[in-house]
Amino acid sequence: MKKLSLLARLATLLCGAAPLFLSSCGGGGADDPVIDEPLPASLVSSVPGDGDTVDPESTTTLTLTFDQAITTVMAQSITLNGDAVATATASGRMLTVPTGRLEGSTAYTLRVGTYALRFEEEGFNKREYTLAFSTSEREQPQIKATLAVPNPSAEAVSLYAYLRGIYGQKTLSGMMADVAWNHTESDRVAQLTGKYPAINGYDYIHLAWSPANWIDYGDITPVSEWWDAGGIVYIGWHWCVPSTQPAEGATVDPATLTYQTGATTFRTANATVEGTWENDWVRADLAKLAGYLKLLRDAGIPVLWRPLHEASGNIYEYTGGTSWFWWGNDGGAAYVKLWRYMFDYFAAEGLNNLVWVWTTQTKDDAFYPGDGYVDIIGRDLYGNTTASCVSQYRLISQTYADKLVALAECGWSDYTNSRVGPISEQWTAGARWMWFMPWYDNDGAANAHATDAWWQDAMNQPYVVTRDQLDITIR
């Protein structure tokens, strides 16, 4: 077509230069080419072909080949099932579009909108190109069948088997308690929606204070009554350490303890090194906490155990690349040693009722403790749009293909002035979290982590499991 265009322009010049050519160049016959407008680009071929069915596992890109070279790509005008494909690229006459993770048994339409491409001859495309294809059934990942802890309790085995059995088909509702030892936040959700969340979240943040008249982890009533009512127990640990090395023999005021990396000289690299003050503190805390966890074990209560969360703290635009929790302050290698140190310590103490949940920030492979030390992968998302949540779920599911993936925390973000996308939207778009758990609201919070409308939407979905719907064999 380029040759035709050049010949046409040459004829125009010749016709305008000498009257001798007017009889052959004029006339305006119906079959004469239009030489004032460049010829539109045509789609020559595509992979997959229009109407094809493809394997969702192996299909990672789509390619469209045109009869003209592409000089510019306006990727925001290229969509796959309505979602913009921001990383589409061109080389010569070929447009390459990454798909991300494709769902099985799904119809897809790639749409190249007008003005999405600039061609060598046509300029920007004035028409739309579409490519329709579908995917075959996606083979379900084989989730690891055994727990990491040696000789797991019958209750822990039963809980994990239940989770594996419903993964991808159902999601468990959860609610984080305020930092006291209670389930009042879950009670509030029940009052609002008429249904209790399936999971209640607790935290050992006040370990240094307990036992006290306002907090006593030795009284497991708030946990046992939740388990006895049919619920699942989830416990995290905001692990607090001294701001600096205590004087020998000194009593540390719990009010001076912190979990923030910038507020302490405590080094994670020393936490597992015998003879350091950091290791002395770690061993004392683990011994105290093991005693409390044994109370739950002896009561037959399995625990979704999530310590040392968000270690990498790698939302760089907010933190400058540093961890906000002390357990990430010396990088991945030191963190992994600490995780395994805790795991081995608790295993030696016979704490076989723990299902170990590790929280990824993504881009933090160096912090992963290893398959033999982790049962479930969690992700904490605040203020993320539905599309962002789905993208995170797909990325984590691909990275840890044999692990259950949960939305371990979620809610409002003051950085983005937004709330995490509704569970109904996330699920429909493909984020099949094992569970979701909004954080509790601080007193006087201007924006709720989960509004009444957010909760009502979530608890009315048929795939959201509430406490009364749990069916765990051993209790």
C-alpha positions as CSV (number, residue, x, y, z in Angstrom):
1,M,0.0,0.0,0.0
2,K,2.9,2.3,0.5
3,K,3.9,1.8,-3.1
4,L,0.4,2.6,-4.3
5,S,0.4,5.8,-2.2
6,L,3.7,7.0,-3.7
7,L,2.6,6.3,-7.3
8,A,-0.6,8.2,-6.7
9,R,1.2,11.2,-5.4
10,L,3.6,11.0,-8.4
11,A,0.6,11.0,-10.8
12,T,-0.8,14.0,-9.1
13,L,2.4,15.9,-9.5
14,L,2.6,14.9,-13.1
15,C,-1.0,15.8,-13.8
16,G,-0.5,19.2,-12.3
17,A,2.8,19.9,-14.2
18,A,1.6,19.4,-17.8
19,P,-1.7,19.6,-19.6
20,L,-0.7,16.6,-21.7
21,F,-1.6,14.3,-18.8
22,L,-5.0,15.7,-18.0
23,S,-6.9,13.3,-20.2
24,S,-5.5,10.3,-18.5
25,C,-5.3,11.7,-15.0
26,G,-8.7,13.4,-14.6
27,G,-12.1,11.9,-15.2
28,G,-12.7,10.8,-11.6
29,G,-13.8,7.3,-12.5
30,A,-15.5,5.2,-9.8
31,D,-12.6,2.8,-9.7
32,D,-9.9,5.4,-9.3
33,P,-8.2,5.3,-5.8
34,V,-8.8,8.1,-3.3
35,I,-5.4,9.6,-3.0
36,D,-6.2,12.4,-0.5
37,E,-6.9,10.0,2.4
38,P,-4.4,7.5,3.7
39,L,-5.6,3.9,3.5
40,P,-6.9,2.5,6.9
41,A,-4.9,-0.2,8.5
42,S,-6.3,-3.8,8.4
43,L,-5.9,-6.5,11.0
44,V,-4.2,-9.4,9.2
45,S,-4.0,-12.0,11.9
46,S,-4.2,-12.6,15.6
47,V,-3.1,-15.1,18.2
48,P,-5.4,-16.4,19.4
49,G,-7.7,-16.2,16.4
50,D,-11.1,-14.6,16.7
51,G,-13.5,-17.1,18.3
52,D,-10.7,-19.5,19.5
53,T,-10.7,-21.3,22.8
54,V,-7.4,-21.1,24.7
55,D,-5.8,-22.6,27.8
56,P,-5.9,-20.0,30.6
57,E,-2.7,-21.4,32.2
58,S,-0.5,-21.0,29.1
59,T,-2.0,-17.9,27.6
60,T,-0.2,-14.8,28.8
61,T,-0.2,-12.5,25.8
62,L,-2.4,-11.7,22.8
63,T,-0.8,-10.6,19.5
64,L,-2.5,-8.7,16.7
65,T,-0.7,-8.2,13.4
66,F,-1.6,-5.4,11.0
67,D,-0.7,-4.5,7.5
68,Q,1.0,-1.3,8.6
69,A,3.7,-0.6,11.1
70,I,2.6,0.8,14.4
71,T,4.4,3.9,15.6
72,T,2.5,4.8,18.8
73,V,0.4,2.9,21.3
74,M,-2.1,4.6,23.5
75,A,-2.5,1.7,25.9
76,Q,-5.2,3.3,28.1
77,S,-7.6,2.9,25.1
78,I,-7.0,-0.9,24.9
79,T,-9.2,-3.0,27.2
80,L,-9.7,-6.6,28.0
81,N,-13.2,-7.2,29.3
82,G,-13.4,-3.5,30.1
83,D,-10.2,-3.3,32.1
84,A,-7.5,-1.1,30.6
85,V,-4.3,-2.9,29.5
86,A,-1.6,-0.4,30.4
87,T,1.4,-2.3,29.2
88,A,0.4,-3.1,25.6
89,T,3.4,-2.6,23.3
90,A,4.2,-2.6,19.6
91,S,7.0,-3.8,17.4
92,G,6.8,-3.3,13.7
93,R,3.3,-4.4,12.6
94,M,2.6,-6.4,15.7
95,L,0.7,-5.3,18.8
96,T,1.4,-7.4,22.0
97,V,-1.1,-7.3,24.8
98,P,-0.3,-9.0,28.2
99,T,-3.4,-10.7,29.6
100,G,-2.6,-11.2,33.3
101,R,-4.2,-14.2,34.9
102,L,-7.1,-15.5,32.8
103,E,-10.1,-17.1,34.5
104,G,-11.2,-20.5,33.3
105,S,-14.4,-21.0,31.3
106,T,-14.7,-17.3,30.6
107,A,-15.5,-15.3,27.4
108,Y,-13.1,-12.4,26.8
109,T,-13.1,-9.5,24.4
110,L,-10.0,-7.4,23.6
111,R,-11.0,-4.0,22.4
112,V,-8.6,-1.7,20.6
113,G,-10.4,1.6,20.7
114,T,-10.3,4.4,18.2
115,Y,-7.1,6.5,18.4
116,A,-5.4,3.7,20.4
117,L,-2.8,3.1,17.7
118,R,-0.9,5.4,15.3
119,F,0.0,3.7,12.1
120,E,2.8,4.6,9.7
121,E,0.4,5.5,6.9
122,E,-3.0,5.9,8.3
123,G,-2.1,7.9,11.4
124,F,-4.4,7.3,14.3
125,N,-7.0,4.6,13.8
126,K,-10.5,5.9,13.2
127,R,-12.1,2.5,13.8
128,E,-12.2,0.0,16.6
129,Y,-10.6,-3.5,16.4
130,T,-11.9,-6.3,18.5
131,L,-10.8,-9.9,19.3
132,A,-13.2,-12.3,21.0
133,F,-11.9,-15.6,22.5
134,S,-12.8,-17.8,25.4
135,T,-10.9,-19.9,27.9
136,S,-11.2,-23.6,28.7
137,E,-11.8,-24.8,32.2
138,R,-8.9,-23.8,34.5
139,E,-7.3,-26.7,36.4
140,Q,-7.7,-26.0,40.1
141,P,-4.3,-25.6,41.9
142,Q,-3.4,-28.4,44.2
143,I,-3.5,-26.8,47.6
144,K,-1.0,-28.4,50.0
145,A,-2.9,-31.0,52.0
146,T,-0.8,-31.1,55.2
147,L,-0.1,-28.5,57.8
148,A,3.4,-27.2,58.5
149,V,3.3,-27.9,62.3
150,P,4.6,-31.4,63.3
151,N,1.8,-33.8,64.4
152,P,-1.0,-31.2,64.1
153,S,-4.0,-31.5,66.4
154,A,-7.2,-33.1,65.2
155,E,-8.9,-29.8,65.5
156,A,-6.3,-28.0,63.4
157,V,-6.4,-30.7,60.7
158,S,-10.2,-30.5,60.6
159,L,-10.2,-26.7,60.3
160,Y,-7.6,-26.7,57.5
161,A,-9.4,-29.5,55.7
162,Y,-12.6,-27.4,55.8
163,L,-10.8,-24.4,54.4
164,R,-9.3,-26.4,51.6
165,G,-12.6,-27.9,50.8
166,I,-14.4,-24.6,50.2
167,Y,-11.5,-22.5,48.7
168,G,-12.5,-20.8,45.5
169,Q,-16.2,-21.6,46.1
170,K,-16.8,-19.7,49.4
171,T,-15.2,-16.9,51.4
172,L,-15.3,-16.6,55.2
173,S,-16.4,-13.4,56.8
174,G,-14.2,-12.1,59.6
175,M,-14.0,-9.2,61.9
176,M,-11.0,-7.9,63.9
177,A,-11.6,-7.2,67.6
178,D,-10.4,-4.0,69.1
179,V,-7.1,-4.7,70.9
180,A,-8.9,-5.8,74.0
181,W,-9.5,-9.6,74.5
182,N,-13.1,-9.7,73.2
183,H,-15.5,-10.1,70.3
184,T,-17.6,-7.0,70.7
185,E,-16.9,-5.8,67.1
186,S,-18.3,-9.1,65.8
187,D,-21.3,-8.7,68.0
188,R,-21.9,-5.3,66.4
189,V,-21.8,-6.8,63.0
190,A,-24.4,-9.4,64.1
191,Q,-26.6,-6.6,65.4
192,L,-26.3,-4.8,62.1
193,T,-26.8,-7.7,59.7
194,G,-28.4,-10.4,61.7
195,K,-25.4,-12.7,61.1
196,Y,-22.1,-13.2,63.0
197,P,-18.9,-13.2,61.0
198,A,-17.3,-16.7,60.7
199,I,-14.0,-15.5,62.1
200,N,-13.1,-13.3,65.1
201,G,-9.7,-11.8,65.2
202,Y,-7.7,-11.3,68.4
203,D,-4.2,-9.9,69.2
204,Y,-1.6,-10.5,71.8
205,I,-0.4,-6.9,71.6
206,H,-0.8,-6.4,75.4
207,L,1.4,-9.4,76.3
208,A,3.6,-7.3,78.6
209,W,0.6,-6.1,80.6
210,S,-1.1,-9.4,81.0
211,P,-2.3,-10.4,83.6
212,A,-4.0,-7.2,84.6
213,N,-7.5,-6.3,85.7
214,W,-8.3,-5.0,82.2
215,I,-6.4,-7.6,80.1
216,D,-5.7,-11.2,81.0
217,Y,-4.8,-13.6,78.2
218,G,-4.9,-16.4,80.8
219,D,-8.7,-16.1,80.9
220,I,-9.6,-17.6,77.5
221,T,-13.3,-17.1,78.0
222,P,-13.6,-14.6,75.1
223,V,-12.0,-17.1,72.8
224,S,-13.6,-20.3,74.0
225,E,-17.1,-18.9,73.9
226,W,-16.5,-17.8,70.3
227,W,-15.2,-21.3,69.4
228,D,-18.0,-23.0,71.3
229,A,-20.6,-20.9,69.5
230,G,-19.3,-22.3,66.2
231,G,-16.8,-19.6,65.2
232,I,-13.2,-19.7,64.0
233,V,-10.4,-18.1,66.0
234,Y,-7.7,-16.0,64.5
235,I,-4.9,-14.4,66.5
236,G,-2.2,-11.9,65.5
237,W,0.6,-10.4,67.5
238,H,1.8,-6.8,67.4
239,W,5.0,-7.8,69.2
240,C,6.2,-5.0,71.4
241,V,9.9,-4.5,72.5
242,P,11.8,-1.9,74.5
243,S,12.8,1.3,72.8
244,T,16.4,0.7,73.9
245,Q,18.4,-1.9,75.8
246,P,17.1,-2.1,79.4
247,A,19.5,-1.7,82.2
248,E,20.4,-5.0,83.8
249,G,17.8,-6.1,86.3
250,A,15.5,-3.2,85.5
251,T,11.8,-3.6,85.2
252,V,10.5,-2.3,81.8
253,D,7.4,-0.2,81.9
254,P,5.0,-1.8,79.3
255,A,3.9,1.7,78.3
256,T,7.4,2.4,76.9
257,L,7.3,-0.7,74.6
258,T,6.8,-0.3,70.8
259,Y,6.4,-2.3,67.6
260,Q,7.5,0.6,65.4
261,T,10.8,0.2,63.6
262,G,11.8,3.9,64.0
263,A,11.1,3.9,67.8
264,T,13.5,1.2,68.9
265,T,17.1,0.2,68.7
266,F,16.0,-3.5,68.8
267,R,17.7,-5.3,65.9
268,T,16.0,-8.3,64.2
269,A,19.4,-9.6,63.2
270,N,20.2,-10.0,66.9
271,A,16.9,-11.5,67.9
272,T,18.0,-15.1,67.2
273,V,21.6,-14.7,68.4
274,E,22.2,-16.1,71.9
275,G,23.8,-13.7,74.3
276,T,22.3,-10.6,72.9
277,W,19.7,-8.5,74.9
278,E,17.3,-8.8,71.9
279,N,17.5,-12.6,72.1
280,D,16.9,-12.5,75.9
281,W,13.7,-10.5,75.3
282,V,12.5,-12.8,72.5
283,R,13.0,-15.9,74.5
284,A,11.1,-14.5,77.5
285,D,8.2,-13.3,75.3
286,L,8.0,-16.6,73.5
287,A,7.9,-18.5,76.7
288,K,5.1,-16.4,78.1
289,L,3.1,-16.5,74.9
290,A,3.5,-20.3,74.6
291,G,1.9,-20.7,78.0
292,Y,-1.1,-18.7,76.8
293,L,-1.4,-20.6,73.5
294,K,-1.2,-23.9,75.4
295,L,-4.4,-22.9,77.2
296,L,-6.2,-22.8,73.8
297,R,-4.6,-26.0,72.7
298,D,-5.7,-27.8,75.8
299,A,-9.2,-26.5,75.2
300,G,-9.2,-28.0,71.8
301,I,-9.2,-24.7,70.0
302,P,-7.2,-24.4,66.7
303,V,-5.8,-21.0,65.9
304,L,-5.2,-19.2,62.6
305,W,-1.9,-17.8,63.8
306,R,-0.6,-14.7,62.1
307,P,2.5,-13.2,63.7
308,L,5.2,-10.9,62.2
309,H,2.9,-9.4,59.6
310,E,3.7,-6.9,56.9
311,A,7.4,-7.3,57.4
312,S,8.8,-5.7,54.3
313,G,6.7,-2.5,54.7
314,N,7.4,-1.9,51.0
315,I,4.8,0.7,50.1
316,Y,7.8,2.9,49.1
317,E,5.9,6.1,48.4
318,Y,4.8,6.2,52.0
319,T,7.8,4.9,53.9
320,G,10.9,5.6,51.9
321,G,11.4,1.8,51.6
322,T,11.8,1.0,55.3
323,S,9.7,-1.5,57.3
324,W,7.2,0.1,59.7
325,F,7.5,-2.9,62.1
326,W,10.8,-3.7,63.9
327,W,10.8,-7.3,62.7
328,G,11.5,-6.2,59.2
329,N,14.3,-3.7,60.1
330,D,17.2,-5.9,59.0
331,G,15.8,-7.3,55.8
332,G,14.5,-10.6,54.6
333,A,17.3,-13.0,55.8
334,A,17.0,-11.8,59.5
335,Y,13.3,-11.9,59.3
336,V,13.2,-15.5,58.0
337,K,15.5,-16.6,60.8
338,L,13.2,-15.0,63.4
339,W,10.0,-16.6,61.9
340,R,11.7,-20.0,61.9
341,Y,13.0,-19.5,65.4
342,M,9.5,-18.8,66.6
343,F,8.1,-21.8,64.6
344,D,10.7,-24.2,66.0
345,Y,10.3,-22.9,69.5
346,F,6.5,-23.4,69.5
347,A,6.8,-26.8,67.8
348,A,9.2,-27.9,70.6
349,E,6.6,-26.7,73.1
350,G,4.0,-28.9,71.5
351,L,1.8,-26.1,70.1
352,N,0.3,-28.3,67.4
353,N,-3.0,-26.3,67.2
354,L,-1.5,-23.5,65.1
355,V,-2.3,-22.9,61.4
356,W,0.5,-20.5,60.3
357,V,-0.5,-17.5,58.3
358,W,2.2,-15.4,56.6
359,T,1.4,-11.9,55.3
360,T,3.0,-10.8,52.0
361,Q,3.3,-7.2,50.8
362,T,4.2,-8.6,47.4
363,K,7.6,-7.8,46.0
364,D,9.0,-9.4,49.2
365,D,10.2,-12.8,48.2
366,A,13.2,-12.4,50.4
367,F,10.9,-12.3,53.5
368,Y,9.0,-15.6,52.7
369,P,9.8,-18.1,55.5
370,G,9.5,-21.1,53.2
371,D,6.8,-23.7,52.3
372,G,7.6,-25.8,55.3
373,Y,6.9,-23.0,57.7
374,V,3.7,-21.5,56.2
375,D,0.2,-22.8,55.6
376,I,-1.8,-19.8,54.4
377,I,-0.8,-16.5,52.6
378,G,-2.4,-13.3,53.8
379,R,-2.5,-9.8,52.2
380,D,-3.5,-6.5,53.9
381,L,-5.2,-4.0,51.6
382,Y,-6.5,-0.6,52.6
383,G,-8.2,1.8,50.2
384,N,-7.5,-0.4,47.2
385,T,-10.0,-0.4,44.3
386,T,-11.7,-3.6,43.3
387,A,-9.4,-3.9,40.3
388,S,-6.3,-3.5,42.5
389,C,-7.6,-6.1,44.9
390,V,-8.2,-8.6,42.0
391,S,-4.8,-7.9,40.6
392,Q,-3.2,-8.5,44.0
393,Y,-5.1,-11.8,44.5
394,R,-4.1,-13.1,41.1
395,L,-0.5,-12.2,41.6
396,I,-0.3,-13.9,45.1
397,S,-2.2,-16.9,43.8
398,Q,0.3,-17.4,41.0
399,T,3.3,-16.8,43.3
400,Y,2.1,-19.2,46.0
401,A,0.1,-21.6,43.9
402,D,-0.2,-24.4,46.5
403,K,-1.4,-22.0,49.3
404,L,-4.7,-20.6,50.4
405,V,-4.8,-16.9,50.0
406,A,-6.7,-14.6,52.4
407,L,-7.5,-10.9,52.7
408,A,-6.1,-10.8,56.2
409,E,-6.8,-7.1,56.8
410,C,-8.8,-4.5,54.9
411,G,-10.4,-1.1,55.3
412,W,-10.0,2.6,54.8
413,S,-6.8,4.4,53.8
414,D,-6.0,7.9,54.7
415,Y,-3.4,8.0,52.0
416,T,-5.9,7.4,49.2
417,N,-9.0,8.7,51.0
418,S,-10.8,5.6,50.0
419,R,-12.1,2.3,51.3
420,V,-11.3,-1.2,50.0
421,G,-13.6,-2.3,47.2
422,P,-16.9,-4.2,48.2
423,I,-16.5,-7.9,48.6
424,S,-19.3,-8.5,46.1
425,E,-17.4,-6.6,43.5
426,Q,-14.1,-8.3,44.3
427,W,-15.5,-11.8,44.2
428,T,-17.4,-11.2,40.9
429,A,-14.2,-9.8,39.4
430,G,-12.2,-12.9,40.4
431,A,-10.7,-12.2,43.9
432,R,-11.6,-15.5,45.6
433,W,-10.1,-14.7,49.0
434,M,-10.2,-17.5,51.6
435,W,-11.5,-14.9,54.1
436,F,-11.8,-11.2,54.5
437,M,-11.3,-9.2,57.7
438,P,-12.0,-5.5,58.1
439,W,-9.9,-3.8,60.9
440,Y,-11.7,-2.3,63.9
441,D,-12.2,1.5,64.0
442,N,-10.3,3.6,66.5
443,D,-12.3,5.8,68.8
444,G,-13.3,8.9,67.0
445,A,-12.2,7.6,63.6
446,A,-13.4,9.9,60.8
447,N,-13.9,7.1,58.3
448,A,-15.0,3.6,59.1
449,H,-12.9,0.7,57.8
450,A,-16.2,-1.0,56.8
451,T,-19.4,1.0,56.7
452,D,-22.8,-0.5,57.5
453,A,-23.5,-0.6,53.8
454,W,-20.2,-2.4,53.1
455,W,-21.1,-5.0,55.7
456,Q,-24.7,-5.5,54.6
457,D,-23.5,-6.0,51.0
458,A,-20.9,-8.6,52.1
459,M,-23.1,-10.6,54.5
460,N,-25.9,-10.9,51.9
461,Q,-23.8,-12.7,49.3
462,P,-24.5,-16.4,48.9
463,Y,-20.8,-17.3,48.8
464,V,-20.0,-15.4,52.0
465,V,-19.9,-17.9,55.0
466,T,-21.2,-16.6,58.3
467,R,-20.7,-18.3,61.7
468,D,-23.9,-20.2,61.6
469,Q,-23.0,-21.8,58.3
470,L,-19.6,-23.2,59.4
471,D,-19.3,-27.0,59.2
472,I,-16.1,-28.1,60.8
473,T,-16.2,-31.7,61.8
474,I,-14.2,-31.7,65.0
475,R,-15.0,-29.2,67.8
